């Protein structure tokens, strides 16, 4: 549900959640993206979230469902104006092409 939300927007979206809830969200993201979201949180919140992330225990499925519902409601409140959401861009395209093994990667090499 949060795949299309860029890291700074996601940090803003979850910044008012309990640090434990933020840690749960970060734990479900790829490491690089979780780090970017953590960087986007208020500095005074970051140590608490990092500690909770390091000591996170399994989460009750009902608590996880409640958190997901809360985040979905926040997203509906913000709207889904994808014109203002950063979906890709040149940095993203470069990273994807760099990692591509197929024709896109080969085309990149042949244009040099």
Biotite code that builds the C-alpha atoms (Angstrom):
import biotite.structure as struc

atoms = struc.array([
    struc.Atom([0.000, 0.000, 0.000], chain_id="A", res_id=1, res_name="UNK", atom_name="CA", element="C"),
    struc.Atom([2.932, 2.376, 0.602], chain_id="A", res_id=2, res_name="UNK", atom_name="CA", element="C"),
    struc.Atom([4.980, 1.349, -2.430], chain_id="A", res_id=3, res_name="UNK", atom_name="CA", element="C"),
    struc.Atom([4.218, 4.494, -4.427], chain_id="A", res_id=4, res_name="UNK", atom_name="CA", element="C"),
    struc.Atom([4.877, 6.924, -1.554], chain_id="A", res_id=5, res_name="UNK", atom_name="CA", element="C"),
    struc.Atom([8.391, 8.346, -1.670], chain_id="A", res_id=6, res_name="UNK", atom_name="CA", element="C"),
    struc.Atom([10.548, 8.241, 1.467], chain_id="A", res_id=7, res_name="UNK", atom_name="CA", element="C"),
    struc.Atom([10.145, 11.889, 2.557], chain_id="A", res_id=8, res_name="UNK", atom_name="CA", element="C"),
    struc.Atom([6.359, 11.725, 2.148], chain_id="A", res_id=9, res_name="UNK", atom_name="CA", element="C"),
    struc.Atom([6.227, 8.428, 4.021], chain_id="A", res_id=10, res_name="UNK", atom_name="CA", element="C"),
    struc.Atom([8.300, 9.910, 6.853], chain_id="A", res_id=11, res_name="UNK", atom_name="CA", element="C"),
    struc.Atom([5.849, 12.799, 7.101], chain_id="A", res_id=12, res_name="UNK", atom_name="CA", element="C"),
    struc.Atom([2.900, 10.413, 6.995], chain_id="A", res_id=13, res_name="UNK", atom_name="CA", element="C"),
    struc.Atom([4.138, 8.254, 9.892], chain_id="A", res_id=14, res_name="UNK", atom_name="CA", element="C"),
    struc.Atom([5.960, 10.863, 12.004], chain_id="A", res_id=15, res_name="UNK", atom_name="CA", element="C"),
    struc.Atom([3.024, 11.258, 14.392], chain_id="A", res_id=16, res_name="UNK", atom_name="CA", element="C"),
    struc.Atom([2.672, 7.502, 14.958], chain_id="A", res_id=17, res_name="UNK", atom_name="CA", element="C"),
    struc.Atom([4.016, 5.808, 18.083], chain_id="A", res_id=18, res_name="UNK", atom_name="CA", element="C"),
    struc.Atom([7.748, 4.968, 17.671], chain_id="A", res_id=19, res_name="UNK", atom_name="CA", element="C"),
    struc.Atom([6.911, 1.260, 17.940], chain_id="A", res_id=20, res_name="UNK", atom_name="CA", element="C"),
    struc.Atom([4.454, 1.569, 15.052], chain_id="A", res_id=21, res_name="UNK", atom_name="CA", element="C"),
    struc.Atom([7.038, 3.454, 12.997], chain_id="A", res_id=22, res_name="UNK", atom_name="CA", element="C"),
    struc.Atom([9.544, 0.670, 13.667], chain_id="A", res_id=23, res_name="UNK", atom_name="CA", element="C"),
    struc.Atom([7.022, -1.880, 12.403], chain_id="A", res_id=24, res_name="UNK", atom_name="CA", element="C"),
    struc.Atom([6.559, 0.095, 9.183], chain_id="A", res_id=25, res_name="UNK", atom_name="CA", element="C"),
    struc.Atom([10.320, 0.402, 8.679], chain_id="A", res_id=26, res_name="UNK", atom_name="CA", element="C"),
    struc.Atom([10.798, -3.312, 9.315], chain_id="A", res_id=27, res_name="UNK", atom_name="CA", element="C"),
    struc.Atom([8.551, -4.040, 6.337], chain_id="A", res_id=28, res_name="UNK", atom_name="CA", element="C"),
    struc.Atom([10.576, -1.894, 3.925], chain_id="A", res_id=29, res_name="UNK", atom_name="CA", element="C"),
    struc.Atom([13.781, -2.691, 2.050], chain_id="A", res_id=30, res_name="UNK", atom_name="CA", element="C"),
    struc.Atom([16.814, -1.526, 4.059], chain_id="A", res_id=31, res_name="UNK", atom_name="CA", element="C"),
    struc.Atom([17.691, 1.397, 1.792], chain_id="A", res_id=32, res_name="UNK", atom_name="CA", element="C"),
    struc.Atom([14.162, 2.740, 1.780], chain_id="A", res_id=33, res_name="UNK", atom_name="CA", element="C"),
    struc.Atom([13.801, 2.231, 5.551], chain_id="A", res_id=34, res_name="UNK", atom_name="CA", element="C"),
    struc.Atom([17.002, 4.231, 6.066], chain_id="A", res_id=35, res_name="UNK", atom_name="CA", element="C"),
    struc.Atom([15.680, 7.052, 3.871], chain_id="A", res_id=36, res_name="UNK", atom_name="CA", element="C"),
    struc.Atom([12.407, 7.153, 5.804], chain_id="A", res_id=37, res_name="UNK", atom_name="CA", element="C"),
    struc.Atom([14.271, 7.122, 9.138], chain_id="A", res_id=38, res_name="UNK", atom_name="CA", element="C"),
    struc.Atom([16.378, 10.055, 7.895], chain_id="A", res_id=39, res_name="UNK", atom_name="CA", element="C"),
    struc.Atom([13.180, 11.937, 7.077], chain_id="A", res_id=40, res_name="UNK", atom_name="CA", element="C"),
    struc.Atom([11.769, 11.626, 10.589], chain_id="A", res_id=41, res_name="UNK", atom_name="CA", element="C"),
    struc.Atom([12.318, 14.398, 13.147], chain_id="A", res_id=42, res_name="UNK", atom_name="CA", element="C"),
    struc.Atom([15.813, 14.073, 14.622], chain_id="A", res_id=43, res_name="UNK", atom_name="CA", element="C"),
    struc.Atom([14.545, 13.755, 18.197], chain_id="A", res_id=44, res_name="UNK", atom_name="CA", element="C"),
    struc.Atom([12.400, 10.763, 17.170], chain_id="A", res_id=45, res_name="UNK", atom_name="CA", element="C"),
    struc.Atom([15.070, 8.859, 15.245], chain_id="A", res_id=46, res_name="UNK", atom_name="CA", element="C"),
    struc.Atom([16.967, 7.312, 18.212], chain_id="A", res_id=47, res_name="UNK", atom_name="CA", element="C"),
    struc.Atom([13.785, 5.938, 19.788], chain_id="A", res_id=48, res_name="UNK", atom_name="CA", element="C"),
    struc.Atom([12.616, 4.472, 16.482], chain_id="A", res_id=49, res_name="UNK", atom_name="CA", element="C"),
    struc.Atom([16.058, 2.957, 15.812], chain_id="A", res_id=50, res_name="UNK", atom_name="CA", element="C"),
    struc.Atom([16.127, 1.348, 19.268], chain_id="A", res_id=51, res_name="UNK", atom_name="CA", element="C"),
    struc.Atom([12.657, -0.079, 18.801], chain_id="A", res_id=52, res_name="UNK", atom_name="CA", element="C"),
    struc.Atom([13.589, -1.336, 15.348], chain_id="A", res_id=53, res_name="UNK", atom_name="CA", element="C"),
    struc.Atom([16.610, -3.133, 16.808], chain_id="A", res_id=54, res_name="UNK", atom_name="CA", element="C"),
    struc.Atom([14.547, -4.757, 19.561], chain_id="A", res_id=55, res_name="UNK", atom_name="CA", element="C"),
    struc.Atom([11.354, -5.398, 17.599], chain_id="A", res_id=56, res_name="UNK", atom_name="CA", element="C"),
    struc.Atom([9.501, -8.560, 18.561], chain_id="A", res_id=57, res_name="UNK", atom_name="CA", element="C"),
    struc.Atom([6.943, -10.354, 16.402], chain_id="A", res_id=58, res_name="UNK", atom_name="CA", element="C"),
    struc.Atom([3.843, -8.215, 15.943], chain_id="A", res_id=59, res_name="UNK", atom_name="CA", element="C"),
    struc.Atom([0.348, -9.470, 16.687], chain_id="A", res_id=60, res_name="UNK", atom_name="CA", element="C"),
    struc.Atom([-1.613, -9.786, 13.451], chain_id="A", res_id=61, res_name="UNK", atom_name="CA", element="C"),
    struc.Atom([-4.476, -7.719, 14.889], chain_id="A", res_id=62, res_name="UNK", atom_name="CA", element="C"),
    struc.Atom([-2.105, -4.881, 15.798], chain_id="A", res_id=63, res_name="UNK", atom_name="CA", element="C"),
    struc.Atom([-0.594, -5.026, 12.338], chain_id="A", res_id=64, res_name="UNK", atom_name="CA", element="C"),
    struc.Atom([-4.049, -4.871, 10.737], chain_id="A", res_id=65, res_name="UNK", atom_name="CA", element="C"),
    struc.Atom([-4.955, -1.866, 12.914], chain_id="A", res_id=66, res_name="UNK", atom_name="CA", element="C"),
    struc.Atom([-1.748, -0.061, 11.884], chain_id="A", res_id=67, res_name="UNK", atom_name="CA", element="C"),
    struc.Atom([-2.414, -0.821, 8.234], chain_id="A", res_id=68, res_name="UNK", atom_name="CA", element="C"),
    struc.Atom([-5.959, 0.505, 8.567], chain_id="A", res_id=69, res_name="UNK", atom_name="CA", element="C"),
    struc.Atom([-4.678, 3.690, 10.232], chain_id="A", res_id=70, res_name="UNK", atom_name="CA", element="C"),
    struc.Atom([-2.143, 4.284, 7.463], chain_id="A", res_id=71, res_name="UNK", atom_name="CA", element="C"),
    struc.Atom([-4.750, 3.631, 4.760], chain_id="A", res_id=72, res_name="UNK", atom_name="CA", element="C"),
    struc.Atom([-7.010, 6.235, 6.385], chain_id="A", res_id=73, res_name="UNK", atom_name="CA", element="C"),
    struc.Atom([-4.151, 8.734, 6.458], chain_id="A", res_id=74, res_name="UNK", atom_name="CA", element="C"),
    struc.Atom([-3.443, 8.114, 2.788], chain_id="A", res_id=75, res_name="UNK", atom_name="CA", element="C"),
    struc.Atom([-7.106, 8.666, 1.935], chain_id="A", res_id=76, res_name="UNK", atom_name="CA", element="C"),
    struc.Atom([-7.000, 11.921, 3.903], chain_id="A", res_id=77, res_name="UNK", atom_name="CA", element="C"),
    struc.Atom([-3.975, 13.114, 1.984], chain_id="A", res_id=78, res_name="UNK", atom_name="CA", element="C"),
    struc.Atom([-5.448, 12.018, -1.314], chain_id="A", res_id=79, res_name="UNK", atom_name="CA", element="C"),
    struc.Atom([-3.752, 10.200, -4.109], chain_id="A", res_id=80, res_name="UNK", atom_name="CA", element="C"),
    struc.Atom([-2.562, 12.997, -6.342], chain_id="A", res_id=81, res_name="UNK", atom_name="CA", element="C"),
    struc.Atom([0.137, 11.081, -8.131], chain_id="A", res_id=82, res_name="UNK", atom_name="CA", element="C"),
    struc.Atom([1.143, 14.246, -9.963], chain_id="A", res_id=83, res_name="UNK", atom_name="CA", element="C"),
    struc.Atom([2.855, 15.321, -6.755], chain_id="A", res_id=84, res_name="UNK", atom_name="CA", element="C"),
    struc.Atom([4.159, 11.873, -5.769], chain_id="A", res_id=85, res_name="UNK", atom_name="CA", element="C"),
    struc.Atom([7.627, 11.063, -7.000], chain_id="A", res_id=86, res_name="UNK", atom_name="CA", element="C"),
    struc.Atom([7.204, 7.774, -8.800], chain_id="A", res_id=87, res_name="UNK", atom_name="CA", element="C"),
    struc.Atom([10.496, 7.481, -10.644], chain_id="A", res_id=88, res_name="UNK", atom_name="CA", element="C"),
    struc.Atom([12.848, 10.060, -12.120], chain_id="A", res_id=89, res_name="UNK", atom_name="CA", element="C"),
    struc.Atom([16.340, 9.972, -13.524], chain_id="A", res_id=90, res_name="UNK", atom_name="CA", element="C"),
    struc.Atom([18.032, 8.594, -10.394], chain_id="A", res_id=91, res_name="UNK", atom_name="CA", element="C"),
    struc.Atom([15.541, 5.740, -10.195], chain_id="A", res_id=92, res_name="UNK", atom_name="CA", element="C"),
    struc.Atom([15.823, 4.989, -13.909], chain_id="A", res_id=93, res_name="UNK", atom_name="CA", element="C"),
    struc.Atom([19.625, 4.988, -13.721], chain_id="A", res_id=94, res_name="UNK", atom_name="CA", element="C"),
    struc.Atom([19.604, 2.591, -10.761], chain_id="A", res_id=95, res_name="UNK", atom_name="CA", element="C"),
    struc.Atom([17.172, 0.238, -12.505], chain_id="A", res_id=96, res_name="UNK", atom_name="CA", element="C"),
    struc.Atom([19.139, 0.269, -15.757], chain_id="A", res_id=97, res_name="UNK", atom_name="CA", element="C"),
    struc.Atom([22.406, -0.254, -13.889], chain_id="A", res_id=98, res_name="UNK", atom_name="CA", element="C"),
    struc.Atom([20.958, -3.360, -12.232], chain_id="A", res_id=99, res_name="UNK", atom_name="CA", element="C"),
    struc.Atom([19.248, -4.656, -15.387], chain_id="A", res_id=100, res_name="UNK", atom_name="CA", element="C"),
    struc.Atom([20.782, -7.714, -16.979], chain_id="A", res_id=101, res_name="UNK", atom_name="CA", element="C"),
    struc.Atom([18.616, -7.784, -20.075], chain_id="A", res_id=102, res_name="UNK", atom_name="CA", element="C"),
    struc.Atom([18.148, -5.518, -23.070], chain_id="A", res_id=103, res_name="UNK", atom_name="CA", element="C"),
    struc.Atom([17.961, -2.260, -21.078], chain_id="A", res_id=104, res_name="UNK", atom_name="CA", element="C"),
    struc.Atom([21.393, -2.902, -19.559], chain_id="A", res_id=105, res_name="UNK", atom_name="CA", element="C"),
    struc.Atom([22.820, -3.922, -22.929], chain_id="A", res_id=106, res_name="UNK", atom_name="CA", element="C"),
    struc.Atom([21.356, -0.826, -24.612], chain_id="A", res_id=107, res_name="UNK", atom_name="CA", element="C"),
    struc.Atom([23.015, 1.342, -21.983], chain_id="A", res_id=108, res_name="UNK", atom_name="CA", element="C"),
    struc.Atom([26.389, -0.233, -22.734], chain_id="A", res_id=109, res_name="UNK", atom_name="CA", element="C"),
    struc.Atom([26.040, 0.024, -26.530], chain_id="A", res_id=110, res_name="UNK", atom_name="CA", element="C"),
    struc.Atom([25.271, 3.775, -26.445], chain_id="A", res_id=111, res_name="UNK", atom_name="CA", element="C"),
    struc.Atom([28.569, 4.766, -24.891], chain_id="A", res_id=112, res_name="UNK", atom_name="CA", element="C"),
])
